[in-house]
């Protein structure tokens, strides 16, 4: 069984990998500013486990929708990702 820190680190790495393949319209600089981070401070190092899990859920649901809808261009991908992101955020609220 993983410790709390090991679990968060695992989620962090999965999130990092997923974020490389998807773009939610907010740049890394935007996120860093929103979180009040200093220059070169890693965003995922400053993300709680619940937020990491929510990001993983968003990433996996978006990837699934890409496959189901055979998304094959950047505009469709961005639109799909934004739509899924809104649905996930609303569900969490």
N, C-alpha and C positions, 0 to 999 in steps of 0.2 A: 504494500500500500504506500502511495506517495505521501510525503509530508505536504503541508499546506503550501510551503514555498516551492517545492518541486512541482506541484500541480499548477501553480500560477506560472512558473517558468515554462512548463510544457504548453499551457494555454497561450502564453506570450509568443512562443516560437511558432505555434500553429497560426496565430493571428498575423504575425509578421509575414509568413509565407502566403497566406491568403490575401493580405493587403497588396502584396506585390502583383497579384494577378487581377485585382479589381481596383476601381477608382470611384470613390463616392462623392467627388466634386469638391472635397475639402483638401487642400494641400497639407503637407506635413507642417509647414510654417503656420498655417491657419490653426491647426490643432494645437501646436505648441503655444501659440499666443493665447488661445482659448483656455488652455490649462495653466497658463502663467509660468511656463518653463523657461529656464535660462538657455542661452546659446549652447548648442551641441548636447543638450540634455535629451535623452531618449524618451520618446513619447510612451512606448510600451513599458518602459521601466517605471513609469508613473501612472499606470493603469491598474485599477483594482480587478480582482478576479471576475466579478460580475460583469464588468464592462468588456473584459477579454472574451468571456463566454458569449455575450451578446454579439460581439463582432464575429466570432466564429460561426454563430448561428446565421447571421446575415450573409457571411461569405458562402457558407454551404448552400443556403437557400438560393442565392443568386446563381451560383454555379449550376445547381439543379435546373433552375429556370432557363439558363442558357442552353443546356442540353435539350430540354423538353421543347423549347421554342426554336431550336436550331439558329440561335443568334450568331450572325456571321459578319457583323460590321460594328464599328465603334459607336455609332449613334444608338443603335439598338442596345448595345451592351450598356452604355451609360444610362439610357432611359430605363432599362430593366433594373440595373443596380440601384438607381435612385428610387424607383417604385418599391422594390423589396426593402430598401433601407427605411423608407417611410412606414411601411407595414410593420416591420420589426420594432421600430421605435414606438409606434402606437400600441403595439401589443405589450410592450414592456411597461408603458405608462399605465 
